[in-house]
Amino acid sequence: MVHRAFAAALTELPALLPGFGYDAMGLLPLRESVAARYTAAGVPTTAEQILVTSGAQHALNIIIRALAGRQDRVLVEHPSYPNALDAIRAAGCRAIPVAFTTAQGASTKKADGGPALAWDMHALQAAMTQQRPRIAYVVPDFHNPTGQLMPDVQRRQLVRAAAEAGTVLVVDETLRALNLDGVETSPVAAFSHAVVTIGSLSKSHWAGLRTGWIRASEAMIQRFAAARTSLDLGGPLMEQLAAAHLVRALDEPLPARLSALRDNRTALLELLAGHLPDWETARPAGGLSVWCRLPAPVSTALTMIAPDFGIRLAAGPRFGIGGAFERYLRVPFTLPPDQLETAVLALRSAQDRLDAAPQLRRTLKNAPAQAIA
Ligand SMILES: Cc1ncc(COP(=O)(O)O)c(C=O)c1O
């Protein structure tokens, strides 16, 4: 489908060649298509409310650059997406981490996996009231890394808390299309005009497109367009032409992709339960990964040993601040079941090596800085 979109884009390119070639807001037909998607999802949106970016990570950098200065506070979920934490840190902002809580009524029996995590609304509200962060960056749709989905009632509470604190709520919807269980929720922007939403084609289609967007009020979009020009002057036109085709038929590739991901998720959870029974796992409602609780704080050590068995993963602390989450490991289920089996067996071998020689933990060098997806 991506290939077809580029083929169509190639035929459309000549019409644009006499023009300037770039634009800080993005190509109008793409902005119109993205706006139409929001309107159809119950969030009336005009093309003037959309700024096209080179992916969601670029979008977040533009937002931070426009709205926050050095030492400003940015509320984040803890754990959170590592590259977002890096962006906040690189801008000199102070991240205010708010931990997840164990979902009420969630089973703690091993057979059912570990307890699911949930947003701690009291803690989020308290952090906003007391710290008055400039920005709150949240991933309510199949949160990376936990895979959790925020219910509508909490979306409403979050919007209210941000409004009361004067905090700009930035909602990253990069994973929203990966709704494996088909649970219906409203986009957070449906609850307030003030919400800033980040979207991307990276997870629904292909990360190589490097195409995403920001949806916000017209005034806010103007600020983002002005801030953007210190980073870049606009996105490449071919990608935007292709993206316009993909956004118009956004749902077309999803059933097949979701079905494959569901199979992968089932396979991974079964493999983990079979080969690593003392790891606690909660079944994610969507997204691309399982956030595993380990029996000991050995995440970094495991990720240092795992490459010897052919597997590379980001250690738990990559998803936190100050060395947190040494007891957690995110395991993606992007690979098909046979390759997931190889990966889980590799993790088993890494754990066995560590169990046999616990002193290894002290001799391992620093954890790799890179986190995938
Ligand atoms: C929550 C979240 N935000 C942003 C990104 C980056 O997206 P993009 O490739 O559009 O920059 C990812 C990629 O994994 C992600 O999981």
The ligand as an SDF file (V2000), in Angstrom:
LIG
                    3D

 16 16  0  0  0  0  0  0  0  0999 V2000
    4.4630    6.8930   21.9130 C   0  0  0  0  0  0  0  0  0  0  0  0
    5.3260    7.1570   20.7300 C   0  0  0  0  0  0  0  0  0  0  0  0
    5.4970    8.4150   20.2880 N   0  0  0  0  0  0  0  0  0  0  0  0
    6.2790    8.6940   19.2340 C   0  0  0  0  0  0  0  0  0  0  0  0
    6.9400    7.7050   18.5530 C   0  0  0  0  0  0  0  0  0  0  0  0
    7.8090    8.0880   17.3970 C   0  0  0  0  0  0  0  0  0  0  0  0
    7.0180    8.1320   16.2710 O   0  0  0  0  0  0  0  0  0  0  0  0
    7.5520    8.6780   14.8670 P   0  0  0  0  0  0  0  0  0  0  0  0
    8.1860    7.5300   14.1720 O   0  0  0  0  0  0  0  0  0  0  0  0
    6.2970    9.1450   14.1840 O   0  0  0  0  0  0  0  0  0  0  0  0
    8.4970    9.7930   15.1420 O   0  0  0  0  0  0  0  0  0  0  0  0
    6.7980    6.3770   18.9570 C   0  0  0  0  0  0  0  0  0  0  0  0
    7.5150    5.3060   18.2760 C   0  0  0  0  0  0  0  0  0  0  0  0
    7.6000    4.2130   18.7450 O   0  0  0  0  0  0  0  0  0  0  0  0
    5.9720    6.1030   20.0720 C   0  0  0  0  0  0  0  0  0  0  0  0
    5.8110    4.8450   20.5170 O   0  0  0  0  0  0  0  0  0  0  0  0
  1  2  1  0
  2  3  1  0
  2 15  2  0
  3  4  2  0
  4  5  1  0
  5  6  1  0
  5 12  2  0
  6  7  1  0
  7  8  1  0
  8  9  2  0
  8 10  1  0
  8 11  1  0
 12 13  1  0
 12 15  1  0
 13 14  2  0
 15 16  1  0
M  END
$$$$
